[in-house]
């Protein structure tokens, strides 16, 4: 790309975001951390990474005002990428912690793994993703391995939202969702070596 896309990574106070930042920079973006919604005005794309408990995440998003910014950004169909908890928070609610209201950008809820005997929670490590063939940025990547760490997964109310599926412990779950230029993955591209970098690089072509 002749000009590097400006990519804002939301830093709302949870987690070490350095690996996410380095991953996007390696993919060719002018990536930077933002701690205030006002700082995203100069960005071409918005990234919402997350880890930890959903209730803490939502509390911090509301406190910082990023909850409104994320909703408005996606509603305008501007390029958006959610990672791990950044995928789960897009849905209406989560079972985690006895129940928690989320951003409500996408219809559906987040549920805990209920697995076949012998499988552990959290789902941790490498697993393959079966991608929907009509999503441009993942064409040719069907069956690639990506890195996961999670105990809950999204159950979209609209099957058309499911961009990628993964199987674990007898459960086939939505490991990636997409609508318009909004994309989100349950797995961590920044920890997924060449496959994750390729996905990041292709996402930047949407800008």
Secondary structure, 3 states (H helix, E strand, C coil): CCCCCEEEEECCCCCCCHHHHHHHHHHCCEEEEECCHHHHHHCCEEEEEECCCHHHHHHHHHHHCHHHHHHHHHHCCCCEEEEEHHHHCCEEEECHHHCEECCCCEEEEEEECCCCCCCCCCEEEEEECEECCCCHHHCCCCCCEEEEEECEEEEECCHHHEEEEEEECCEEEEEEEEECCEEEECCEHHHCHHHHHHHHHHHHHHC
